[in-house]
Amino acid sequence: MSRAHQDHDVIHAVIRGSAINHDGGRSNGITAPSSIAQTEVITAAWHQAGVTATDIGYIETHGTGTKIGDPIEVQGLVDTFAAYDVQQEPCVISSVKSNFGHLSGMAGLAGLVRIIAQFRTGQIFPTAHFQQLNPLCRSTEELPIRVSSSCEPWPRQGQRPYCAGISGFGLSGTNVHLVVEEAPSTLRHKKYEIDERLVLISAQTTQDLSTYLSAITNALSSTEASIDEIADILMLGREHFPYRWSCVASSVSHLVQQLTNHGSISLSSSSPSSSLSVGLIFDECSPIDIQLLMKRGETFPAFHRVIKQAENLCSGKTWTLRQRWIIWLLGHHAVLTAFGVTIDLLLAYGVGKLAAQVVDGGLEFVDALRLVDELVTDSTFDHQRLQTLLQEQAELCLVRFSRCGELATAINTLGYQSYDSERSLLTLLGDWFVNGANLDWQQGCERKINRRLELPFAPFVATYCWPETIENPAMVSDVVPHTSISNSGENVEEILLTQVREVLKEPKLTLDDDFFAAGGNSLNGEQLVVRLNEVLGTNLKLMDLLDCLDLNEFYQLVKDSVQLSSVSTTPEIETRNNKHILSGQQLAIWAATEIAGESGAYNVPAALLINAEADVAWLEKTLTELVLQQLMLRCSLEYNEQGVNPVIHPPMQVKLVHSEVDLTKYTIATGIPVLTQRLQQMVEAPLSPYGIPPTRFELLQVNFSDGVRQALLLNFHHLFFDGWSWRLVLAALSGGKISPPVNDYLNYAMEQYTLLESEQGRKLEAFWYEYLANIPILLLPCDGEGGTASNLQGANLPVMISKDVTERLRQMAMNSRVTVQMIMLTTWVALQWQISAQHDICVAMPVANRQLKDENTIGCYVNTVIVRARLDPHQPFHVVLNAVRQASLSAISHSAFPADRIQKLMANTSYHLTMFDFQNDVDPIKVLGGNGAAVELLDVDPNGAKYPLNLTCIEYGDELQARLEYSTSLFSQDTVSRWLNIYIGALTQLVTLGEETTLFALFDGQDDVFSDIPDFQF
């Protein structure tokens, strides 16, 4: 409170006390409230606030509006008041929800606003739509509370401020109560002893300025504020815009009078500029009254200091005419300097020359006061030189300090006008303000705002932000459809080879080749199996492929599994259901973002450094065609009666946003890391999934010291875009031809829903229910207070695995008929045993989850499954490897069950998982289409933590990179760096000792990482 008074803030109300608790199993379910818990939380809040039942005049209830919720809340209030054995009038209760409905996270604020409004009016507002009490509540006559049914006065208890309570009860059993008191009377400050005040008003357009002036006029008609407070707020407490108006007023009524007549006043505007060309005329002596001097000193602190300096020499009563003139000139010069005015020309004559010497530093002020009466002035001056000076300064604003004077007269004779500051220096400053000058008002006035006033703000400029829409033309004719295959007329061998070659991007593969040696792994292996099942009508499993020694053995298995019927692989585009729903993957992401609030952790960005000038027209045309083709690039979310649903927006013309990045301190060679860091900060800005589609298309000009580059920045929300989707975007940007979508994502979401409601869906749920039974919570030593990574705040540590270890891992994988991914996943599982000393380890793992018909559709298909392995550290590594392999393949084969439902089965343990992600099908873009400019893909993944720990491994050509993303609210960088080093050390040990080594031997010599395990869960 003291800080609020010190800062002169407007105090709307005072929070006297608060309390929070939980039902703690005292209710009939997660959605059922507990009157006992509500009574406890209200009593605790009253106790902290130091109030009793007699102090509370009104309670803003939570007001569920349900048959059970309202009677339970009423019972909780009755029991609270019953604890205070006092006779009093029933306390009035109501709920603003009867006006708006449930406002989710804004419910408490809406109730607070209502209470503040009741404080201000001294009235209690009625309960909207209230007719009679819920019959499950006790009779009104028996209750110490009553529902507000009409607008009524709020009686005061003597001189005591109004006091009220607000209740809020969460869906999960959390209860909160707040005690709020009426704001104290505003402290009034001493009025400045100034006869006139400068009032500054500005807006962003002429119309807005006129509207703003009228709004201030209306506000001043009922204000109790003084002209000092009003002028200070408008001068020192508002941003100043280009369209401006000013006046000098002696009172509020005087200001209102001038505002009322503002229509007859010229409203000038100019682009605000810090530069102002000013010339001063220090003329021959003119008579200045001592009272006028003192009055200027009261108005301007800088002028007052000049007077004080003069008084140190002699009393003001003894100042001569010339001394007063010197003080007058130097005082005005000090004022203008304080307001930030630069003097470009100083014209001096007679006594004014002495003042000019003080300004130039050639003479001390006190010496000028002593010498001024002895000065013999020259009665002539060079008119020709004066005219030359004025011609050279055509834009100069000349300021004179007397109504008459030989120099000022000569200037007027030459046809130049000068401004008479004797009339009002405030008017002069106001005129400069109106004409665009940006003066230092804080420095010139040397004071702070007395108190905050609720005066209107300048109107916001209405900006049209809706994207320009265009008609949806037919898709371009040069798009080549995906290879169409059927087993009619072709044998199984040709079908198999065609699919393998497309998946692995190896056009010369034969049945004699090894799937693993050709770059196969569990991810693209699952893709191949899905394709074959669609094309041939088989029911192959990923395990069938991975257990085969070569493609010929797999071919024999496929041939035996082929059904007799011919299945066409040219599916028709399905008719989309009008009911749009979110997929399970989208629901899981949406829930995470709602819990965490605004975060860029679910942004999916990419940045391309362009080594030549980009073809902007081609880029915009290509991106526009992509947006037309892909529904998810023009999709957002909206709330409705059924919950949250996707909305498809009309096709829009993509216009690149252009901006500049100044890196002129760096060369191109040294500036790329700095640029990458800048871009990473840019892509971390949260993309809201509501309203317009959450996409970002930006072209940056990057200025280095030795040249200019461009960077194309693209950013999408993970709700509508996954890693696979980048293949389509980058293929389009490289000028490649992609086939149109066969099945749009909205159909996919509906198909998923239909699947989950079918018998197959029930089998999937049964599998995961058994698979995740009695799943433990992973216990890791935290550096913070514990908790989960649900706030999404994180960072990451990259590391490059040595070429030697990489090559030996690949050789081990080949010999063991597994993938490098599986070895690294097993080592990651083993590390968690080493850290936590737990033997039942669960790891989240993403899977592409796309069928053949989904491969050319942008959307969030990627699903997250759980790999659960039970480890025996005494067994050889190859036994653990096989257990992890079996667990992961089993999870992948049931990946049609979406992440949101898996999370529900896991209950609260889903927030305690780590993740392992392996990417090896990287096909980087090298050149842009259009003009063929060379490009480089920059690593701009946003810092964020969707899991406490997330290890991402990327196999890029001959390189193997790793990046450990971690929650900064749980772990320090030192801890995570140590764990990452242990992981790399374990891989090195593994390729050195071989698969027969045990987990104990694998981590032998590593730091003792679980010696300090805390006794709490995170």
VENPEBEL-V89961 format. One record per backbone hydrogen bond with DSSP energy under -0.5 kcal/mol. NH is the residue of the N-H (numbers start at 1). CO is the residue of the C=O. If there is no record, write none. Layout:
# VENPEBEL-V89961
nh: {NH,NH}
co: {CO,CO}
This chain:
# VENPEBEL-V89961
nh: {5,6,7,8,9,11,12,14,16,16,17,19,21,23,26,32,38,39,40,41,42,43,44,45,46,47,48,49,50,50,51,55,56,57,57,58,59,60,61,61,70,71,72,73,74,75,76,77,78,79,80,81,82,83,83,84,85,86,88,91,92,93,94,98,99,100,101,106,107,110,111,112,113,114,115,116,117,118,119,120,121,122,123,124,125,127,128,130,137,142,143,143,146,148,152,154,155,158,160,164,165,166,167,168,170,173,175,176,177,178,179,180,180,181,182,183,194,197,199,201,203,209,210,211,212,213,214,215,216,217,218,219,220,221,221,222,223,230,231,232,233,234,235,236,237,237,241,243,244,244,245,247,249,249,255,256,257,258,259,260,261,262,264,265,268,270,273,278,278,279,280,281,282,282,283,293,294,295,296,297,298,299,300,304,305,306,307,308,309,310,311,312,313,313,314,318,319,324,325,326,327,328,329,330,331,332,333,334,335,336,337,338,339,340,341,343,344,344,345,347,347,348,349,352,353,354,354,355,356,357,358,359,360,361,361,362,363,368,369,370,371,372,374,375,375,377,383,386,387,388,389,390,391,392,393,394,396,397,398,398,399,400,401,409,410,411,412,413,414,415,416,419,421,421,423,424,428,429,430,431,432,433,434,435,436,437,438,439,440,441,444,445,446,447,452,455,463,465,470,473,479,485,487,489,495,496,497,498,499,500,501,502,503,504,505,506,509,513,518,519,520,525,526,527,528,529,530,531,532,533,534,535,536,537,538,544,545,546,547,548,551,552,554,555,556,557,558,559,560,561,561,562,563,568,569,571,574,576,580,587,588,589,590,591,592,593,594,595,596,597,603,604,605,606,607,608,609,609,610,610,611,616,619,620,621,622,623,624,625,626,627,628,629,630,631,633,634,635,636,637,638,640,643,645,647,649,649,653,654,657,659,661,663,663,666,671,672,675,676,677,678,679,680,681,682,683,684,685,688,691,692,694,695,696,698,699,700,700,701,702,702,703,703,704,704,705,705,707,709,710,711,712,713,713,714,714,715,716,717,718,720,722,725,726,726,727,728,729,730,731,732,733,734,735,736,738,742,743,748,749,750,751,752,753,754,755,756,757,758,761,762,763,764,765,766,767,768,769,770,771,772,773,775,778,780,783,784,789,792,795,797,799,801,801,806,807,808,809,810,811,812,813,814,815,816,817,817,818,823,824,825,826,827,828,829,830,831,832,833,834,835,836,837,841,841,843,844,845,846,847,854,855,855,857,861,863,865,865,867,868,869,869,871,871,873,875,877,877,878,879,880,881,882,883,884,885,886,887,888,889,890,891,892,893,894,894,895,897,898,901,902,903,904,905,906,907,907,909,910,911,912,913,914,915,916,917,919,922,923,928,929,931,935,936,938,938,940,945,948,949,950,951,952,952,953,953,954,955,956,956,957,959,960,961,962,963,964,965,965,966,967,968,968,969,970,971,976,977,978,979,980,981,982,983,984,985,986,987,988,989,990,991,992,993,994,997,999,999,1000,1002,1003,1004,1006,1009,1011,1013}
co: {1,2,3,5,4,9,10,181,14,179,179,177,175,173,23,29,34,35,36,37,38,39,40,41,42,43,44,45,46,47,46,52,52,55,163,163,92,165,59,94,66,67,68,69,70,71,72,73,74,75,76,77,78,79,80,81,83,84,86,144,57,146,59,95,96,96,97,103,104,106,107,108,109,110,111,112,113,114,115,116,117,118,118,152,123,148,126,127,134,139,139,140,91,93,124,122,153,156,157,180,58,178,60,176,174,170,21,168,19,166,17,164,178,14,162,12,192,249,247,245,243,205,206,207,208,209,210,211,212,213,214,215,216,217,218,219,220,226,227,228,229,230,231,232,232,233,239,203,242,268,201,199,197,247,251,252,253,254,255,256,257,259,261,262,266,242,436,276,342,397,345,399,280,347,281,289,290,291,292,293,294,295,296,300,301,302,303,304,305,306,307,308,309,310,310,315,316,320,321,322,323,324,325,326,327,328,329,330,331,332,333,334,335,337,336,341,278,342,278,280,345,346,282,349,350,350,351,351,352,353,354,355,356,357,358,357,357,364,365,366,367,368,371,371,372,375,381,382,383,384,385,386,387,388,389,391,393,277,396,417,279,419,281,405,406,407,408,409,410,412,411,398,400,419,420,420,424,425,426,427,428,429,430,431,433,432,273,437,339,439,440,441,442,442,8,453,461,463,651,471,476,483,567,487,491,492,493,494,495,496,497,498,499,500,501,501,506,510,514,516,515,521,522,523,524,525,526,527,528,529,530,531,532,533,532,541,541,542,543,545,513,511,550,551,552,553,554,555,556,557,558,558,536,566,485,569,742,574,578,583,584,585,586,587,588,589,590,591,592,593,600,716,603,714,938,712,607,936,608,710,934,614,615,616,617,618,619,620,621,622,623,624,625,626,629,630,631,632,647,689,645,643,640,638,636,634,647,468,652,697,699,701,661,703,663,667,668,671,672,673,674,675,676,677,678,679,680,682,686,637,690,635,693,715,713,657,698,711,659,700,709,661,701,702,707,663,666,704,702,610,700,608,698,711,606,712,696,604,694,602,717,859,722,722,723,724,724,725,726,727,728,729,730,732,731,736,853,853,744,745,746,747,748,749,750,751,752,753,755,755,758,759,760,761,762,763,764,765,766,767,768,770,772,776,778,970,970,911,789,966,964,962,799,960,802,803,804,805,806,807,808,809,810,811,812,813,814,813,819,820,821,822,823,824,825,826,827,828,829,830,831,832,833,839,869,867,914,865,916,863,851,851,852,854,859,847,845,863,843,866,841,867,839,869,871,872,995,997,995,876,876,877,878,879,880,881,882,883,884,885,886,887,888,889,890,891,892,894,896,898,898,899,900,901,902,903,904,906,907,908,909,910,842,949,844,951,953,955,921,933,733,929,926,609,607,936,938,792,913,913,965,915,950,963,917,951,961,919,954,959,955,956,801,954,799,952,797,950,963,795,948,793,966,793,967,967,972,973,974,975,976,977,978,979,980,981,982,983,984,985,986,987,988,989,990,994,873,875,873,998,999,1001,1003,1007,1008,1010}
